[in-house]
Amino acid sequence: MQKIAKYISRSLLLIAGVMFLVDLFTNIPFSWMFIWLFLAPSLIIKEFVEMPEKGMSRTYSIIYIAAISLMWVAALELIIT
């Protein structure tokens, strides 16, 4: 299961990176919000897979996941409306 999660995370990160590079080197306009639609889930999956069992670093991981989730929802909401 962790291998699949890592594969999905890296795939989403690659898509976000390609979108960023396309935005830099072509005239095709991509908003940063579209990039976040792929980048945020990638970071959430990565952090969830690497989350430690106990301790303060687990708390920081949960806070990080929550913050990235809010960014993802905000970007999705701005695109929809």
PEQUI-V986517 format. One record per residue. N is the residue number from 1. RES is the residue in three letters. SS is DSSP state (alpha for helix, beta for strand, coil for the rest). PSI is psi in whole degrees, -180 to 180 (NA if undefined). Layout:
N;RES;SS;PSI, N;RES;SS;PSI
This chain:
1;MET;coil;-39, 2;GLN;alpha;-33, 3;LYS;alpha;-40, 4;ILE;alpha;-43, 5;ALA;alpha;-41, 6;LYS;alpha;-39, 7;TYR;alpha;-45, 8;ILE;alpha;-43, 9;SER;alpha;-46, 10;ARG;alpha;-35, 11;SER;alpha;-45, 12;LEU;alpha;-39, 13;LEU;alpha;-40, 14;LEU;alpha;-42, 15;ILE;alpha;-44, 16;ALA;alpha;-41, 17;GLY;alpha;-42, 18;VAL;alpha;-42, 19;MET;alpha;-40, 20;PHE;alpha;-44, 21;LEU;alpha;-39, 22;VAL;alpha;-40, 23;ASP;alpha;-37, 24;LEU;alpha;-41, 25;PHE;alpha;1, 26;THR;coil;177, 27;ASN;coil;6, 28;ILE;coil;115, 29;PRO;coil;122, 30;PHE;coil;136, 31;SER;coil;155, 32;TRP;alpha;-24, 33;MET;alpha;-38, 34;PHE;alpha;-37, 35;ILE;alpha;-39, 36;TRP;alpha;-24, 37;LEU;alpha;-25, 38;PHE;alpha;-33, 39;LEU;alpha;-44, 40;ALA;alpha;-49, 41;PRO;alpha;-33, 42;SER;alpha;-45, 43;LEU;alpha;-36, 44;ILE;alpha;-47, 45;ILE;alpha;-44, 46;LYS;alpha;-46, 47;GLU;alpha;-38, 48;PHE;alpha;-39, 49;VAL;alpha;-37, 50;GLU;coil;9, 51;MET;coil;130, 52;PRO;coil;164, 53;GLU;coil;-44, 54;LYS;coil;171, 55;GLY;coil;180, 56;MET;alpha;-33, 57;SER;alpha;-27, 58;ARG;alpha;-40, 59;THR;alpha;-44, 60;TYR;alpha;-36, 61;SER;alpha;-42, 62;ILE;alpha;-41, 63;ILE;alpha;-42, 64;TYR;alpha;-44, 65;ILE;alpha;-42, 66;ALA;alpha;-42, 67;ALA;alpha;-44, 68;ILE;alpha;-36, 69;SER;alpha;-40, 70;LEU;alpha;-39, 71;MET;alpha;-41, 72;TRP;alpha;-44, 73;VAL;alpha;-39, 74;ALA;alpha;-43, 75;ALA;alpha;-42, 76;LEU;alpha;-41, 77;GLU;alpha;-39, 78;LEU;alpha;-33, 79;ILE;alpha;-40, 80;ILE;alpha;-40, 81;THR;coil;NA
